[in-house]
């Protein structure tokens, strides 16, 4: 397992400081297969180290996070109305509204949808 790790380091995030949580450990893997195997195993059962549960999160690249942040006005409305949505890669949302599936993959479509249905 250690052969597949490129580098590991501790990160003390603002979220961890605010909520009095331990530091996060970020790991870079040499092969994507190892990362995929760990994510699949943690989906079924939790990992433990020294009797403590480990939460494994998949890292989303900053470029995609920045793109998704632009859709926050739409996601807030969907969450407020209890509508489940799924992120599309590289950009956009997929959700069901009034028994119709909507695929919003540009900001213009998102603004039109909000104006038409939510305002």
LUMKE-218417 format. One record per atom (N, C-alpha, C): z negated, x negated, y negated; residue number from 1; atom name; chain. Coordinates in Angstrom, 1 decimal, padded with zeros to 4 digits, m for minus. Each point is the difference from the previous one (the first is absolute). Example, Ala and Ser with C-alpha at 12.3 -4.5 7.8 and 13.67 -1.06 7.14 Angstrom:
residues 2
{{m007.8,m013.2,005.7},1,"N","A"}
{{000.0,000.9,m001.2},1,"CA","A"}
{{000.0,m000.9,m001.2},1,"C","A"}
{{000.7,000.4,m001.1},2,"N","A"}
{{000.0,m000.9,m001.1},2,"CA","A"}
{{m000.8,000.8,m001.1},2,"C","A"}
//
This chain:
residues 119
{{000.0,m000.8,001.2},1,"N","A"}
{{000.0,000.8,m001.2},1,"CA","A"}
{{000.0,m000.9,m001.3},1,"C","A"}
{{m000.8,m001.0,000.0},2,"N","A"}
{{m000.1,m000.9,m001.1},2,"CA","A"}
{{001.3,m000.7,m000.3},2,"C","A"}
{{000.8,m000.2,001.1},3,"N","A"}
{{001.3,m000.7,m000.2},3,"CA","A"}
{{000.9,000.8,m000.8},3,"C","A"}
{{m000.1,001.4,000.0},4,"N","A"}
{{000.9,000.9,m000.7},4,"CA","A"}
{{m000.4,000.2,m001.5},4,"C","A"}
{{m001.2,m000.6,m000.4},5,"N","A"}
{{m000.4,000.2,m001.4},5,"CA","A"}
{{000.4,m001.2,m000.8},5,"C","A"}
{{000.7,000.3,m001.1},6,"N","A"}
{{000.4,m001.0,m000.9},6,"CA","A"}
{{m001.1,m000.5,m000.9},6,"C","A"}
{{m000.7,001.0,m000.7},7,"N","A"}
{{m001.1,m000.3,m000.8},7,"CA","A"}
{{m000.9,001.2,m000.1},7,"C","A"}
{{m001.3,m000.2,m000.2},8,"N","A"}
{{m001.0,001.0,m000.2},8,"CA","A"}
{{m000.8,m000.3,m001.2},8,"C","A"}
{{m000.4,001.0,m000.8},9,"N","A"}
{{m000.8,m000.3,m001.2},9,"CA","A"}
{{m000.8,001.2,m000.4},9,"C","A"}
{{m001.1,m000.2,m000.7},10,"N","A"}
{{m000.9,001.1,m000.5},10,"CA","A"}
{{000.5,000.4,m001.3},10,"C","A"}
{{000.0,001.3,m000.3},11,"N","A"}
{{000.3,000.6,m001.3},11,"CA","A"}
{{m001.1,000.9,m000.4},11,"C","A"}
{{m000.5,m000.2,m001.2},12,"N","A"}
{{m001.1,000.8,m000.5},12,"CA","A"}
{{000.6,001.0,m001.1},12,"C","A"}
{{000.3,001.2,000.4},13,"N","A"}
{{000.7,000.9,m000.8},13,"CA","A"}
{{m000.9,000.8,m000.9},13,"C","A"}
{{000.5,000.6,m001.1},14,"N","A"}
{{m000.8,000.8,m000.9},14,"CA","A"}
{{m000.6,001.2,000.8},14,"C","A"}
{{000.8,000.6,000.9},15,"N","A"}
{{m000.4,001.1,000.8},15,"CA","A"}
{{m001.2,m000.3,000.8},15,"C","A"}
{{000.0,m001.2,000.6},16,"N","A"}
{{m001.1,m000.5,000.9},16,"CA","A"}
{{m001.2,m000.2,m000.9},16,"C","A"}
{{000.1,m000.6,m001.1},17,"N","A"}
{{m001.1,m000.2,m000.9},17,"CA","A"}
{{m000.6,001.3,m000.5},17,"C","A"}
{{000.8,000.9,m000.4},18,"N","A"}
{{m000.5,001.3,m000.5},18,"CA","A"}
{{m000.7,000.8,001.1},18,"C","A"}
{{000.5,000.0,001.2},19,"N","A"}
{{m000.6,000.8,001.1},19,"CA","A"}
{{m000.9,m000.8,000.9},19,"C","A"}
{{m000.4,m001.2,m000.4},20,"N","A"}
{{m000.9,m000.9,000.7},20,"CA","A"}
{{000.4,m000.2,001.4},20,"C","A"}
{{001.3,m000.4,000.2},21,"N","A"}
{{000.5,m000.2,001.3},21,"CA","A"}
{{000.2,m001.5,000.2},21,"C","A"}
{{000.1,m000.5,001.3},22,"N","A"}
{{000.3,m001.4,000.2},22,"CA","A"}
{{001.4,m000.4,m000.4},22,"C","A"}
{{000.2,m001.3,m000.2},23,"N","A"}
{{001.4,m000.4,m000.4},23,"CA","A"}
{{001.0,000.3,001.0},23,"C","A"}
{{001.2,000.2,m000.4},24,"N","A"}
{{001.1,000.2,000.9},24,"CA","A"}
{{000.6,m001.3,000.5},24,"C","A"}
{{000.5,000.0,001.2},25,"N","A"}
{{000.6,m001.2,000.6},25,"CA","A"}
{{001.5,000.3,000.1},25,"C","A"}
{{000.8,m000.8,m000.6},26,"N","A"}
{{001.5,000.2,000.0},26,"CA","A"}
{{000.5,m001.1,001.0},26,"C","A"}
{{000.9,000.5,000.9},27,"N","A"}
{{000.6,m000.9,001.0},27,"CA","A"}
{{001.5,000.0,m000.1},27,"C","A"}
{{000.6,m001.1,000.0},28,"N","A"}
{{001.5,m000.1,000.1},28,"CA","A"}
{{000.3,m000.5,001.4},28,"C","A"}
{{000.9,000.8,000.6},29,"N","A"}
{{000.4,m000.4,001.4},29,"CA","A"}
{{001.3,m000.7,000.0},29,"C","A"}
{{000.2,m000.9,001.0},30,"N","A"}
{{001.2,m000.7,000.1},30,"CA","A"}
{{001.2,000.8,000.6},30,"C","A"}
{{m000.4,001.0,000.9},31,"N","A"}
{{001.0,000.8,000.6},31,"CA","A"}
{{m000.4,001.5,m000.2},31,"C","A"}
{{001.0,000.8,m000.3},32,"N","A"}
{{m000.2,001.4,m000.2},32,"CA","A"}
{{m000.5,000.7,001.2},32,"C","A"}
{{000.4,m000.5,001.2},33,"N","A"}
{{m000.5,000.7,001.2},33,"CA","A"}
{{m001.5,000.0,000.1},33,"C","A"}
{{m000.6,m001.0,m000.3},34,"N","A"}
{{m001.5,m000.1,000.1},34,"CA","A"}
{{m000.6,001.0,m001.0},34,"C","A"}
{{000.5,000.1,m001.2},35,"N","A"}
{{m000.5,001.0,m001.0},35,"CA","A"}
{{000.2,001.4,000.6},35,"C","A"}
{{001.1,000.3,000.6},36,"N","A"}
{{000.3,001.3,000.5},36,"CA","A"}
{{m000.9,000.4,001.2},36,"C","A"}
{{m000.3,m001.0,000.8},37,"N","A"}
{{m000.9,000.2,001.1},37,"CA","A"}
{{m001.4,000.4,m000.4},37,"C","A"}
{{m000.5,m000.7,m001.0},38,"N","A"}
{{m001.3,000.2,m000.6},38,"CA","A"}
{{m000.1,001.4,m000.6},38,"C","A"}
{{001.1,000.4,m000.7},39,"N","A"}
{{000.0,001.3,m000.7},39,"CA","A"}
{{000.0,001.1,001.1},39,"C","A"}
{{000.8,m000.2,001.1},40,"N","A"}
{{000.0,001.0,001.1},40,"CA","A"}
{{m001.3,000.1,000.7},40,"C","A"}
{{m000.7,m001.1,000.3},41,"N","A"}
{{m001.3,000.1,000.7},41,"CA","A"}
{{m001.0,000.7,m000.9},41,"C","A"}
{{000.0,m000.3,m001.3},42,"N","A"}
{{m001.0,000.6,m000.8},42,"CA","A"}
{{000.2,001.5,m000.3},42,"C","A"}
{{001.2,000.4,000.3},43,"N","A"}
{{000.3,001.5,m000.1},43,"CA","A"}
{{m000.7,000.7,001.1},43,"C","A"}
{{m000.2,m000.6,001.2},44,"N","A"}
{{m000.6,000.7,001.1},44,"CA","A"}
{{m001.5,m000.2,000.0},44,"C","A"}
{{m000.5,m001.2,m000.2},45,"N","A"}
{{m001.4,m000.3,000.0},45,"CA","A"}
{{m000.4,m000.9,m001.2},45,"C","A"}
{{m001.2,000.0,m000.4},46,"N","A"}
{{m000.5,m000.8,m001.1},46,"CA","A"}
{{m000.3,m001.5,000.5},46,"C","A"}
{{000.3,m000.9,m000.9},47,"N","A"}
{{m000.3,m001.4,000.3},47,"CA","A"}
{{m001.4,m000.3,m000.4},47,"C","A"}
{{m000.7,m000.8,000.8},48,"N","A"}
{{m001.4,m000.4,m000.4},48,"CA","A"}
{{m000.1,m001.5,000.1},48,"C","A"}
{{m000.8,m000.5,m001.0},49,"N","A"}
{{m000.3,m001.4,000.0},49,"CA","A"}
{{m001.5,m000.2,m000.4},49,"C","A"}
{{m000.8,m000.6,000.9},50,"N","A"}
{{m001.4,m000.1,m000.1},50,"CA","A"}
{{m000.7,001.3,m000.3},50,"C","A"}
{{000.4,001.0,000.9},51,"N","A"}
{{m000.6,001.4,000.0},51,"CA","A"}
{{000.4,000.7,m001.3},51,"C","A"}
{{000.9,m000.5,m000.8},52,"N","A"}
{{000.4,000.8,m001.2},52,"CA","A"}
{{001.4,000.4,000.1},52,"C","A"}
{{000.2,001.2,m000.5},53,"N","A"}
{{001.4,000.6,000.1},53,"CA","A"}
{{000.9,m000.6,m001.0},53,"C","A"}
{{001.2,m000.3,000.3},54,"N","A"}
{{001.0,m000.6,m000.9},54,"CA","A"}
{{001.0,001.1,m000.3},54,"C","A"}
{{000.3,000.2,m001.3},55,"N","A"}
{{001.1,000.9,m000.4},55,"CA","A"}
{{001.2,m000.8,m000.2},55,"C","A"}
{{001.1,000.3,000.6},56,"N","A"}
{{001.3,m000.7,m000.1},56,"CA","A"}
{{000.9,000.9,m000.8},56,"C","A"}
{{000.5,m000.6,m001.1},57,"N","A"}
{{000.9,000.7,m000.9},57,"CA","A"}
{{001.4,m000.7,m000.1},57,"C","A"}
{{001.0,000.7,000.0},58,"N","A"}
{{001.3,m000.6,m000.1},58,"CA","A"}
{{000.3,m000.3,m001.5},58,"C","A"}
{{000.5,m001.1,m000.3},59,"N","A"}
{{000.2,m000.4,m001.4},59,"CA","A"}
{{001.4,000.5,m000.4},59,"C","A"}
{{000.0,000.7,m001.2},60,"N","A"}
{{001.2,000.5,m000.6},60,"CA","A"}
{{000.4,m001.0,m001.1},60,"C","A"}
{{001.3,m000.5,000.0},61,"N","A"}
{{000.4,m000.9,m001.0},61,"CA","A"}
{{m000.2,000.5,m001.4},61,"C","A"}
{{m000.3,m000.9,m000.9},62,"N","A"}
{{m000.2,000.4,m001.4},62,"CA","A"}
{{001.2,000.7,m000.6},62,"C","A"}
{{001.2,m000.4,000.3},63,"N","A"}
{{001.2,000.6,m000.5},63,"CA","A"}
{{000.0,001.5,000.3},63,"C","A"}
{{m000.3,000.3,001.3},64,"N","A"}
{{000.0,001.4,000.4},64,"CA","A"}
{{m001.1,000.8,m000.6},64,"C","A"}
{{m001.2,m000.7,m000.2},65,"N","A"}
{{m001.1,000.7,m000.6},65,"CA","A"}
{{000.3,000.4,m001.4},65,"C","A"}
{{000.7,m000.9,m000.7},66,"N","A"}
{{000.3,000.2,m001.4},66,"CA","A"}
{{001.0,001.2,m000.1},66,"C","A"}
{{001.0,000.0,000.9},67,"N","A"}
{{000.9,001.2,000.0},67,"CA","A"}
{{m000.7,001.3,000.3},67,"C","A"}
{{m000.9,000.0,000.9},68,"N","A"}
{{m000.8,001.2,000.4},68,"CA","A"}
{{m000.9,000.5,m001.1},68,"C","A"}
{{m000.5,m001.0,m000.8},69,"N","A"}
{{m000.8,000.4,m001.1},69,"CA","A"}
{{000.7,000.9,m001.0},69,"C","A"}
{{001.3,m000.2,m000.2},70,"N","A"}
{{000.8,000.8,m000.9},70,"CA","A"}
{{000.0,001.5,000.4},70,"C","A"}
{{m000.2,000.3,001.3},71,"N","A"}
{{000.0,001.3,000.5},71,"CA","A"}
{{m001.4,000.7,m000.1},71,"C","A"}
{{m000.9,m000.6,m000.6},72,"N","A"}
{{m001.4,000.5,000.0},72,"CA","A"}
{{m000.1,001.4,m000.6},72,"C","A"}
{{000.8,000.3,m001.0},73,"N","A"}
{{m000.1,001.4,m000.6},73,"CA","A"}
{{000.3,001.0,001.1},73,"C","A"}
{{001.0,m000.2,000.9},74,"N","A"}
{{000.3,000.9,001.0},74,"CA","A"}
{{m001.0,000.0,001.2},74,"C","A"}
{{m000.5,m001.2,000.4},75,"N","A"}
{{m000.9,000.0,001.1},75,"CA","A"}
{{m001.4,000.7,m000.4},75,"C","A"}
{{m000.4,m000.2,m001.3},76,"N","A"}
{{m001.2,000.7,m000.4},76,"CA","A"}
{{000.1,001.5,000.1},76,"C","A"}
{{001.2,000.5,m000.4},77,"N","A"}
{{000.2,001.5,000.1},77,"CA","A"}
{{000.0,000.4,001.4},77,"C","A"}
{{000.7,m000.7,000.9},78,"N","A"}
{{000.0,000.3,001.4},78,"CA","A"}
{{m001.4,000.0,000.6},78,"C","A"}
{{m000.8,m001.0,m000.3},79,"N","A"}
{{m001.3,m000.1,000.5},79,"CA","A"}
{{m000.9,001.2,m000.5},79,"C","A"}
{{000.2,000.3,m001.3},80,"N","A"}
{{m000.8,001.1,m000.6},80,"CA","A"}
{{000.3,001.3,000.7},80,"C","A"}
{{001.3,000.2,000.5},81,"N","A"}
{{000.4,001.2,000.6},81,"CA","A"}
{{m000.2,000.0,001.6},81,"C","A"}
{{m000.5,m001.1,000.5},82,"N","A"}
{{m000.3,m000.2,001.4},82,"CA","A"}
{{001.3,m000.2,000.8},82,"C","A"}
{{001.0,m000.6,m000.5},83,"N","A"}
{{001.3,m000.2,000.7},83,"CA","A"}
{{000.0,m001.4,000.5},83,"C","A"}
{{000.3,m000.1,001.3},84,"N","A"}
{{000.1,m001.3,000.6},84,"CA","A"}
{{001.4,m000.6,m000.3},84,"C","A"}
{{000.0,m001.3,m000.3},85,"N","A"}
{{001.3,m000.7,m000.2},85,"CA","A"}
{{000.0,m001.3,000.7},85,"C","A"}
{{001.2,m000.5,000.2},86,"N","A"}
{{000.2,m001.3,000.6},86,"CA","A"}
{{000.9,m000.9,m000.9},86,"C","A"}
{{m000.4,m001.2,m000.1},87,"N","A"}
{{000.8,m001.0,m000.8},87,"CA","A"}
{{001.2,m000.4,000.8},87,"C","A"}
{{001.1,m000.1,m000.8},88,"N","A"}
{{001.3,m000.5,000.6},88,"CA","A"}
{{000.1,m001.4,m000.4},88,"C","A"}
{{000.7,m000.8,000.8},89,"N","A"}
{{000.2,m001.4,m000.3},89,"CA","A"}
{{001.5,m000.2,m000.4},89,"C","A"}
{{000.3,m000.7,m001.0},90,"N","A"}
{{m000.9,m000.7,m001.0},90,"CA","A"}
{{m000.5,000.9,m001.1},90,"C","A"}
{{000.5,001.2,m000.2},91,"N","A"}
{{m000.4,000.8,m001.1},91,"CA","A"}
{{000.1,001.4,000.3},91,"C","A"}
{{m001.0,000.8,m000.5},92,"N","A"}
{{000.1,001.5,000.1},92,"CA","A"}
{{m001.1,000.6,000.9},92,"C","A"}
{{000.1,001.4,000.0},93,"N","A"}
{{m001.0,000.8,000.8},93,"CA","A"}
{{000.8,001.0,000.8},93,"C","A"}
{{m000.7,000.4,001.1},94,"N","A"}
{{000.5,001.1,000.8},94,"CA","A"}
{{m001.2,001.0,000.2},94,"C","A"}
{{000.3,001.3,m000.3},95,"N","A"}
{{m001.1,001.0,000.2},95,"CA","A"}
{{000.6,001.4,000.2},95,"C","A"}
{{m000.8,000.9,000.4},96,"N","A"}
{{000.4,001.4,000.2},96,"CA","A"}
{{m000.6,000.9,m001.1},96,"C","A"}
{{000.8,000.7,m000.7},97,"N","A"}
{{m000.4,000.9,m001.0},97,"CA","A"}
{{000.7,001.3,000.1},97,"C","A"}
{{m000.8,001.1,000.1},98,"N","A"}
{{000.5,001.4,000.2},98,"CA","A"}
{{001.0,000.0,001.2},98,"C","A"}
{{m000.4,m000.6,001.1},99,"N","A"}
{{000.7,000.0,001.3},99,"CA","A"}
{{001.3,m000.7,m000.1},99,"C","A"}
{{000.2,m000.8,m001.0},100,"N","A"}
{{001.2,m000.9,m000.1},100,"CA","A"}
{{m000.4,m001.4,m000.1},100,"C","A"}
{{000.7,m000.9,000.7},101,"N","A"}
{{m000.2,m001.4,000.0},101,"CA","A"}
{{000.7,m000.6,m001.2},101,"C","A"}
{{m000.8,m000.8,m000.8},102,"N","A"}
{{000.6,m000.6,m001.2},102,"CA","A"}
{{m000.1,m001.5,000.1},102,"C","A"}
{{001.2,m000.6,m000.3},103,"N","A"}
{{000.1,m001.5,000.0},103,"CA","A"}
{{000.2,m000.4,m001.4},103,"C","A"}
{{m001.0,m000.6,m000.6},104,"N","A"}
{{000.0,m000.5,m001.4},104,"CA","A"}
{{000.1,m001.5,000.0},104,"C","A"}
{{001.2,m000.5,m000.3},105,"N","A"}
{{000.2,m001.4,000.1},105,"CA","A"}
{{000.4,m000.7,m001.4},105,"C","A"}
{{m000.1,000.8,m001.0},106,"N","A"}
{{000.2,m000.6,m001.4},106,"CA","A"}
{{m001.0,000.6,m000.9},106,"C","A"}
{{m000.3,m000.7,m001.1},107,"N","A"}
{{m001.0,000.5,m001.0},107,"CA","A"}
{{000.6,001.2,m000.7},107,"C","A"}
{{001.3,000.1,m000.2},108,"N","A"}
{{000.6,001.2,m000.6},108,"CA","A"}
{{m000.2,001.2,000.9},108,"C","A"}
{{000.2,m000.1,001.3},109,"N","A"}
{{m000.2,001.1,000.9},109,"CA","A"}
{{m001.5,000.4,m000.1},109,"C","A"}
{{m000.9,m000.9,000.0},110,"N","A"}
{{m001.4,000.3,m000.1},110,"CA","A"}
{{m000.4,000.7,m001.2},110,"C","A"}
{{000.5,m000.4,m001.2},111,"N","A"}
{{m000.2,000.7,m001.2},111,"CA","A"}
{{000.5,001.4,000.0},111,"C","A"}
{{001.3,000.2,000.5},112,"N","A"}
{{000.6,001.3,000.1},112,"CA","A"}
{{m000.9,000.9,000.9},112,"C","A"}
{{m000.4,m000.5,001.1},113,"N","A"}
{{m000.8,000.8,000.9},113,"CA","A"}
{{m001.3,000.5,m000.6},113,"C","A"}
{{m000.7,m000.9,m000.7},114,"N","A"}
{{m001.3,000.3,m000.7},114,"CA","A"}
{{000.3,001.1,m001.0},114,"C","A"}
{{001.0,m000.2,m000.9},115,"N","A"}
{{000.3,001.0,m001.0},115,"CA","A"}
{{000.4,001.3,000.6},115,"C","A"}
{{000.7,000.0,001.1},116,"N","A"}
{{000.5,001.3,000.5},116,"CA","A"}
{{m001.1,000.8,000.8},116,"C","A"}
{{m000.8,m000.7,000.7},117,"N","A"}
{{m001.0,000.7,000.9},117,"CA","A"}
{{m001.4,m000.1,m000.5},117,"C","A"}
{{m000.4,m001.0,m000.7},118,"N","A"}
{{m001.4,m000.1,m000.3},118,"CA","A"}
{{m000.4,000.3,m001.5},118,"C","A"}
{{001.0,000.1,m000.9},119,"N","A"}
{{m000.3,000.3,m001.4},119,"CA","A"}
{{000.3,001.4,m000.3},119,"C","A"}
//
